[in-house]
Amino acid sequence: MTVEHDSATVPVVIVGAGPVGVTAALLLARRGVRTVVLERHHDVYPLPRAVAADDEVRRILQAAGVDEEFAAISRPARGLRLLDARHRVMAEFPRAARGVHGFPQTGMFDQPELERVLRAALARARECELRGGAEVFGVEQDGGGPVRVTYRDDEGGHLVRADAVLGCDGAGGVTREAVGAEWEDLRFEERWTVLDVRTGLPVRCWEGVEQICDPERPATFMRVGEDRYRWEFRLRDDAELDHERLRELLAPWVDLADGAGFELMRQARYTFRARVADRWRRGRVFLLGDAAHLTPPFVGQGLCAGLRDAHNLTWKLARVLQQGADERLLETYERERGPHARQVIRLAVAMGWAMTGGQDRRAALRRGLVGAAVRIPGLATAAARELSPALAAGPLVRRRIRPRRHDLAGGFCPQPWVRVDGRRTRLDDLLGDSFAVLTAAPLSPVPQAITDALGARILAVTDLGDDGAPLTAWLREGHADAVLLRPDRVVMDVVPSGGDDFTGTADWAPLLHTARSPLRPNGPQRNAC
């Protein structure tokens, strides 16, 4: 096969135009980074898959510039309920109508609609190019040179060189082979049948997600849209579901009668797995989404985890490619996202055990323990808050030597609505896409110089009037006079109450050093001349 070579090197090639790949392209475009997105299909996959997003992911979609469009296609959900085999409520995990990120804590949507929203935004972004019908069959890199990506389409073979490649092509994608990743098995694997339904029939439902904790027939049920519903069942056989069996399975929620007014949009069988790749990067090739981790769907975090990958990596990659930041900055991607993904997957596995108890000799014991645990007062509320834990301490998350209970580092800052110059806006839209400092006290010269070198916007929360009250209370609870926010709005460093400097400059300054913003542990470097 003749291979046609692109003449210029592309800053970033993204393999896969699902939600993770396109969101990564949009986030890079907002920082001026050009991308070519290669997708083997010509159009959006038409059938529903992911159906839930949390408020952190809504904030990521806001950063990608598509939040208003997403709001038009989604609806909030009240949370999660665990029901026993007789459909009695064992525990309820409420989700607020407005969470810390400024959005409903859980939103339901149809994935094809989300993908169309994202692709429309991609088409508007001049930094992005989508090449459909492009099947990638090779990703190679030698030393410090560009990554070579080979693909074929209707016109033949092509080769494109890139400074970096993002593998958003799923668990069986070619980029996993290029990285040399193997799966770490977190010990959960079950076969489930998923039913997506459209119906105008009366459906008995709570406006949230129901998990049926029945070892004989565990199930999940949720309302996705105005007339859209999803059921998931762990069945003991792979027989096709005829009308009579469907009627039996769905009887607790809806009476199918003769089937009129009932459309089975999709019936699919999945093997739910819990796995994490043992490496997420080799050189300038990175794994994101299902290429890096697989989670059972019981806490609705599969797609969410992939979008968090994109949010974490893109600002770092842009800083390295555009501003010459230290290559070691890219090492923090897996270091931060790997433990976070494992923790969320283990939560999903625990929920799976709550539903089924597992399938080994200790299953009955686990069912009893989980059933008792979810009845502990306050545990359900606490568990709902901890779906997405704070990032662990590291070079870009500076925790105190003796951390307090409400240590802010590694978590997100709240996002209230604020009014500036008579205009009401969300906090992130006010702060922009780079670093930012929120402060409740005047900055001393050293942190002031550091923020100047980073190009960080400084916002005194007292200048926001009543709108700043949530931020003032948050800083006070965290015993902080000021916080340094990363571009992904994670708290990187803190000026403690009564302190005069950030606590971990010596660790993070070398990674962020660029030609445009020279940094050193005790402040900005002076020009030698």
C-alpha positions in Angstrom: 0.0 0.0 0.0 1.3 3.4 -1.0 1.5 5.8 2.0 1.1 9.5 1.5 3.1 11.7 3.9 1.9 14.9 5.5 4.5 17.6 4.9 4.2 19.3 8.3 4.4 18.0 11.8 1.1 18.4 13.7 1.3 19.5 17.3 -1.1 16.8 18.5 -2.9 13.8 16.9 -5.8 12.4 18.7 -6.8 8.8 17.9 -10.6 8.4 18.4 -13.4 11.0 18.1 -15.6 9.8 21.0 -16.4 12.2 23.8 -13.0 11.9 25.4 -11.0 12.6 22.2 -13.2 15.5 21.0 -13.2 17.1 24.5 -9.4 16.9 24.6 -9.2 18.5 21.2 -11.5 21.4 22.3 -9.5 21.9 25.5 -6.3 22.1 23.5 -7.9 24.4 21.0 -8.8 26.9 23.8 -5.1 27.1 24.4 -4.2 27.5 20.8 -2.9 24.0 20.2 -3.7 22.5 16.8 -5.0 19.0 16.7 -5.9 16.4 14.0 -8.5 13.9 15.2 -8.5 10.5 13.5 -11.7 8.5 13.7 -12.5 5.3 11.9 -16.2 6.0 11.6 -17.6 8.8 9.5 -20.5 9.7 11.8 -21.5 9.6 15.5 -22.3 6.1 16.7 -26.1 6.2 16.8 -26.9 4.0 19.8 -26.9 5.2 23.5 -24.0 4.1 25.8 -23.0 6.5 28.5 -25.9 8.2 30.2 -24.7 10.0 33.3 -22.3 12.9 34.1 -21.5 14.5 37.4 -21.0 18.2 38.2 -17.2 18.0 37.9 -17.6 16.7 34.3 -20.1 19.5 33.7 -17.4 21.9 34.7 -15.0 20.3 32.2 -17.6 20.7 29.5 -17.9 24.3 30.5 -14.1 24.6 30.0 -14.5 23.0 26.6 -17.1 25.7 25.7 -20.2 23.4 25.3 -21.9 23.7 28.7 -25.0 25.6 27.4 -25.5 23.1 24.6 -25.1 20.2 27.1 -27.6 21.8 29.5 -30.2 21.7 26.7 -29.9 17.9 26.2 -29.5 16.8 29.8 -31.7 16.6 32.9 -30.8 16.4 36.6 -31.2 13.2 38.6 -31.9 13.0 42.3 -29.2 10.4 43.1 -28.9 6.7 43.7 -30.9 4.2 45.6 -30.0 0.7 46.7 -33.1 -1.5 46.8 -33.3 -5.1 48.1 -34.8 -8.0 46.1 -38.3 -6.9 47.1 -37.6 -3.3 45.9 -37.5 -1.9 49.4 -35.1 1.0 49.9 -31.9 0.0 51.7 -30.0 3.3 51.3 -30.2 6.5 49.4 -27.3 8.5 48.1 -28.8 12.0 47.4 -27.3 14.3 44.7 -27.9 18.0 45.0 -29.5 20.2 42.4 -26.3 22.3 42.6 -23.0 20.9 43.7 -19.6 22.5 44.5 -18.9 22.9 40.8 -22.0 25.0 40.2 -24.1 22.3 38.4 -26.5 19.5 39.3 -24.4 16.7 40.9 -25.8 14.2 38.5 -27.2 14.8 35.0 -28.7 12.3 32.6 -28.1 12.5 28.8 -28.1 10.5 25.6 -24.5 9.9 24.4 -25.2 10.4 20.7 -26.7 13.8 21.5 -23.6 14.7 23.5 -21.3 13.6 20.7 -23.2 15.7 18.2 -22.8 18.7 20.5 -19.1 18.1 20.8 -18.5 17.6 17.1 -20.4 20.7 16.2 -18.0 22.6 18.5 -15.1 20.8 16.9 -16.2 22.0 13.5 -16.3 25.6 14.7 -12.7 25.4 16.2 -10.2 26.5 13.6 -7.4 24.7 15.5 -9.2 21.3 15.1 -9.4 19.0 12.1 -11.5 15.8 12.1 -10.6 13.1 9.6 -13.4 10.6 9.5 -13.1 7.1 8.0 -9.5 7.0 9.1 -8.4 3.7 10.6 -5.1 4.0 12.5 -2.9 0.9 12.2 0.5 2.2 13.4 1.8 4.5 16.1 5.6 4.7 16.3 8.2 6.9 18.0 12.0 6.8 18.0 14.0 8.8 20.6 13.0 12.4 20.8 11.7 12.8 17.3 8.0 13.2 16.2 5.5 10.3 16.7 4.6 8.7 13.4 0.9 7.8 13.0 -0.1 5.7 9.9 -3.7 5.3 8.9 -5.8 4.3 5.9 -9.0 5.8 4.5 -10.9 5.6 1.3 -8.1 7.3 -0.6 -5.3 4.9 0.6 -2.6 5.1 3.3 -1.3 8.2 5.1 1.4 9.1 7.5 1.2 12.1 9.8 3.9 13.2 12.2 3.0 14.7 15.6 4.7 16.2 18.6 2.3 14.1 20.8 -0.4 11.5 20.3 -3.5 11.0 22.6 -4.9 7.5 22.5 -8.7 7.8 23.0 -9.4 4.7 21.0 -10.7 2.4 23.7 -9.5 -0.8 25.4 -8.5 -2.5 22.2 -7.0 0.5 20.4 -3.7 0.5 18.6 -2.2 3.2 21.0 -2.2 0.7 23.9 0.2 -1.5 21.9 2.4 1.5 21.2 2.6 2.4 24.9 3.2 -1.3 25.8 0.4 -1.2 28.4 -0.9 -4.3 30.2 -4.0 -4.6 32.2 -4.0 -4.7 36.0 -7.0 -6.7 37.0 -9.0 -5.2 39.9 -11.0 -8.4 40.2 -14.5 -7.7 38.9 -15.9 -9.3 35.8 -19.6 -10.0 35.1 -21.8 -10.4 32.0 -24.8 -8.0 31.9 -27.6 -7.3 29.5 -28.4 -3.6 28.8 -31.8 -2.5 27.5 -32.4 1.0 26.2 -36.1 1.7 25.8 -38.3 4.5 24.5 -41.9 4.4 25.7 -44.9 6.6 26.5 -46.3 4.0 28.9 -46.6 4.9 32.6 -43.3 3.9 34.3 -43.0 3.7 38.0 -39.7 5.4 38.7 -37.8 7.5 41.2 -36.1 10.4 39.4 -32.7 8.9 39.9 -30.8 5.6 39.6 -32.0 2.4 41.2 -29.7 -0.5 42.0 -31.5 -3.7 42.8 -29.3 -5.6 45.3 -30.5 -9.1 44.5 -27.9 -11.9 44.1 -30.3 -13.9 42.0 -31.2 -11.0 39.6 -29.3 -7.8 40.2 -30.4 -4.9 38.1 -30.0 -1.2 37.5 -32.8 1.1 36.3 -32.8 4.8 35.4 -34.8 7.4 33.5 -32.6 9.0 30.9 -34.9 11.4 29.2 -38.5 12.4 28.8 -39.5 9.0 27.3 -36.1 7.2 27.5 -35.2 4.5 30.1 -32.4 2.1 30.7 -32.4 -1.3 32.4 -29.4 -3.4 33.1 -29.7 -7.0 34.3 -27.2 -9.7 35.2 -28.9 -12.7 33.6 -27.8 -16.3 33.9 -28.0 -17.1 30.2 -27.5 -15.3 26.9 -30.9 -16.2 25.4 -32.6 -13.5 23.4 -35.3 -11.6 25.3 -38.7 -12.2 23.8 -41.7 -10.2 24.7 -42.8 -12.5 27.5 -39.4 -12.4 29.2 -39.2 -8.7 28.8 -42.6 -8.4 30.4 -41.4 -10.4 33.4 -38.2 -8.5 33.8 -39.7 -5.1 33.6 -42.9 -5.8 35.6 -41.8 -4.0 38.8 -41.6 -0.8 36.7 -44.0 -1.0 33.7 -46.8 -3.1 32.4 -46.0 -4.0 28.9 -49.4 -5.5 28.2 -49.3 -6.2 24.4 -46.1 -4.2 23.8 -47.9 -1.2 22.2 -46.1 2.1 22.8 -42.9 0.3 23.7 -39.7 0.5 21.6 -36.6 -1.5 22.4 -33.9 0.7 21.0 -31.0 -1.4 21.9 -30.3 -4.8 23.6 -26.6 -5.3 24.2 -24.5 -7.7 26.3 -21.5 -6.3 28.0 -18.8 -7.8 30.2 -18.4 -5.3 33.1 -14.7 -5.2 34.1 -12.5 -3.4 36.6 -9.1 -2.8 35.1 -6.3 -0.2 35.0 -3.4 0.0 32.6 0.0 -0.5 34.2 1.3 2.4 32.2 -0.4 5.4 30.6 2.4 6.9 28.7 5.5 6.1 26.6 7.4 9.2 25.4 4.9 11.5 23.8 2.1 8.9 23.4 -0.6 8.9 26.1 -3.6 6.8 27.0 -7.0 8.3 28.0 -10.4 7.0 28.8 -11.1 3.3 28.2 -7.6 2.9 26.8 -6.3 3.5 30.3 -9.0 2.2 32.6 -12.3 0.2 32.6 -14.9 0.5 35.3 -18.2 -1.3 36.1 -21.0 1.3 35.5 -22.5 1.1 39.0 -21.6 4.7 40.1 -21.8 6.2 36.6 -18.2 7.2 36.3 -17.0 5.5 33.1 -17.2 8.5 30.8 -16.6 10.9 33.6 -13.1 9.3 34.3 -12.1 9.8 30.6 -13.1 13.4 30.6 -11.1 13.9 33.8 -8.1 12.4 32.0 -8.5 15.0 29.2 -8.8 17.9 31.6 -5.8 16.8 33.6 -3.5 16.2 30.6 -4.3 19.0 28.1 -3.2 22.0 30.1 0.1 20.3 30.9 0.7 19.2 27.4 -0.1 22.7 26.1 2.3 24.3 28.5 5.1 21.9 27.4 4.4 22.3 23.6 3.8 26.0 23.6 5.8 27.4 26.4 8.7 25.0 26.8 7.8 23.8 30.2 9.9 20.9 31.7 9.0 17.5 30.1 8.7 16.1 33.7 5.4 18.0 33.9 3.9 15.3 31.7 4.9 12.6 34.2 2.3 14.0 36.6 -0.5 12.9 34.4 -0.4 9.2 35.2 0.9 10.0 38.7 -2.3 12.0 39.5 -4.9 10.2 37.4 -3.9 6.6 38.1 -4.6 6.5 41.8 -7.7 8.6 41.4 -9.1 6.2 38.7 -8.3 3.2 40.9 -10.2 4.7 43.8 -13.2 5.4 41.8 -13.2 2.0 40.2 -12.9 0.3 43.6 -16.0 2.3 44.7 -17.8 1.0 41.6 -16.7 -2.6 42.5 -17.9 -2.1 46.1 -21.3 -1.0 44.7 -21.3 -4.1 42.5 -20.7 -6.2 45.6 -23.5 -4.4 47.3 -25.8 -5.5 44.5 -24.6 -9.1 44.0 -22.2 -9.9 46.8 -19.9 -11.3 44.2 -19.8 -14.9 43.1 -17.3 -16.7 45.4 -17.7 -18.5 48.7 -17.6 -15.2 50.7 -20.4 -13.6 48.7 -23.1 -14.1 51.4 -20.9 -12.5 54.1 -20.1 -9.5 51.9 -23.8 -8.9 51.1 -24.6 -8.9 54.8 -21.7 -6.5 55.6 -22.5 -4.1 52.8 -26.2 -4.2 53.6 -25.5 -3.2 57.2 -22.9 -0.6 56.3 -25.2 1.4 54.1 -27.6 1.8 57.0 -25.1 3.7 59.1 -26.4 7.2 59.7 -24.6 9.8 57.6 -22.7 7.2 55.5 -24.8 7.6 52.4 -24.4 11.4 52.4 -20.6 11.1 52.9 -20.3 8.5 50.1 -22.2 10.7 47.7 -19.7 13.5 48.4 -16.7 11.3 47.8 -17.5 10.0 44.3 -14.5 12.0 43.0 -11.8 12.2 45.7 -9.1 14.9 46.0 -5.9 14.3 44.2 -3.1 12.8 46.3 -0.1 14.9 47.3 2.6 15.2 44.6 4.7 17.8 42.7 1.6 19.7 41.6 -0.5 19.2 44.8 1.3 20.6 47.9 -0.2 19.3 51.1 0.9 20.5 54.5 3.4 18.5 56.6 0.7 18.1 59.2 -2.5 18.3 57.1 -5.6 19.6 58.7 -9.0 18.0 58.3 -10.1 20.5 55.7 -6.9 20.7 53.7 -7.8 22.4 50.4 -4.9 21.1 48.3 -5.8 18.5 45.7 -9.5 19.4 45.7 -11.4 21.8 43.5 -12.3 25.3 44.4 -16.1 26.0 44.5 -17.6 27.7 41.4 -20.3 30.2 42.4 -22.0 32.6 40.2 -20.4 36.1 40.5 -21.3 39.5 39.3 -18.6 41.7 37.8 -19.2 45.1 36.2 -22.9 44.3 36.3 -22.5 41.0 34.5 -23.4 37.7 36.1 -21.0 34.9 35.2 -19.6 31.6 36.5 -16.3 31.9 38.4 -14.2 29.9 35.9 -15.4 32.1 33.0 -14.2 35.1 35.0 -10.8 33.5 35.8 -10.0 32.3 32.3 -7.9 29.2 31.2 -4.7 29.7 33.1 -3.5 29.8 36.7 -5.4 31.9 39.2 -5.1 33.0 42.8 -8.0 33.4 45.1 -7.1 35.5 48.1 -8.9 36.8 51.3 -5.9 38.9 52.3 -3.3 41.0 50.6 -0.5 39.0 49.1 3.1 39.5 50.3 5.8 40.2 47.7 7.0 36.6 47.3 3.6 35.0 46.3 2.8 38.1 44.3 6.0 37.7 42.3 5.3 34.0 41.7 1.8 34.6 40.5 3.1 37.3 38.1 5.6 34.8 36.7 2.8 32.3 36.1 0.6 34.8 34.5 -2.0 34.0 37.1 -5.1 36.2 37.6 -5.4 37.4 41.2 -9.0 37.7 42.5 -9.7 39.1 45.9 -12.8 37.3 47.1 -13.8 40.3 49.2 -14.2 42.3 45.9 -17.1 40.1 44.9 -19.4 41.3 47.7 -22.1 38.9 48.7 -21.1 36.6 45.7 -17.8 36.0 47.4 -19.3 34.7 50.6 -19.0 30.9 49.5 -15.4 31.4 48.6 -14.6 33.3 51.8 -16.2 30.5 53.9 -14.3 27.9 51.9 -11.0 29.6 52.5 -11.7 30.0 56.2 -12.7 26.4 56.6 -9.4 25.4 55.0 -7.4 27.8 57.2 -6.1 29.5 54.1 -5.5 33.2 53.3 -5.0 32.4 49.6 -4.9 29.4 47.2 -3.1 28.9 43.9 -5.4 27.2 41.3 -4.1 25.2 38.4 -5.7 25.6 35.0 -8.0 22.6 35.7 -9.1 24.4 38.9 -7.4 22.0 41.3 -5.9 23.7 44.3 -2.1 23.4 43.8 -0.8 25.3 46.8 -2.0 27.3 49.8 -0.9 30.3 51.7 -1.9 29.2 55.3 -3.7 31.6 57.5 -1.2 34.1 58.9 1.5 32.8 56.4 3.3 34.9 53.8 4.2 32.3 51.0 3.0 29.3 49.2 4.0 26.1 51.0 5.5 23.9 48.2 7.1 26.3 45.6 10.4 24.3 45.6 8.6 21.3 44.2 6.3 22.7 41.6 8.2 25.7 40.3 10.9 23.7 38.4 8.1 21.8 36.5 6.4 25.0 35.4 9.5 26.9 34.5 9.2 28.3 30.9 10.9 30.8 28.8 7.9 33.1 29.3 7.5 32.6 33.0 10.9 31.8 34.6 10.4 30.5 38.1 12.6 29.3 40.9 11.7 28.3 44.5 12.2 31.7 46.0 10.4 33.6 43.2 11.0 34.6 39.6 14.5 34.4 38.2 16.1 37.7 37.0 17.3 38.1 33.5 21.1 37.5 33.6 21.7 40.7 31.6 
